[in-house]
């Protein structure tokens, strides 16, 4: 019997990781873990982005805005083509998922 569903896995770690979980025409999903003072490179969003914070606190800065801090249990929606910085400025490990819908190769501005 053929399964209807697909199953995906992600690493469970306390060390820095950026891993692509799903990349198809519908959605891109990445899993990230950052330790204290670690950050992602400054970049522009390449689709509609939803950040789901599952552990710790994330510091996000968009364009010239003041940084905002979001904690575990938050979902942050970021529109297409926004300059952003994402970092962990706290002692606890930060873990979050980035959902891009549609997947960037299929995004039409």
Secondary structure, DSSP 4 states (H G I P E B T S, - for coil): ---SS--------SS-EEEEEEESSS-EEEEEEE-TT-BPPPEE--SEEEEEEEESEEEEEETTSPPEEEETT-EEEE-TT-EEEEE--SSSPEEEEEEEES-GGG---
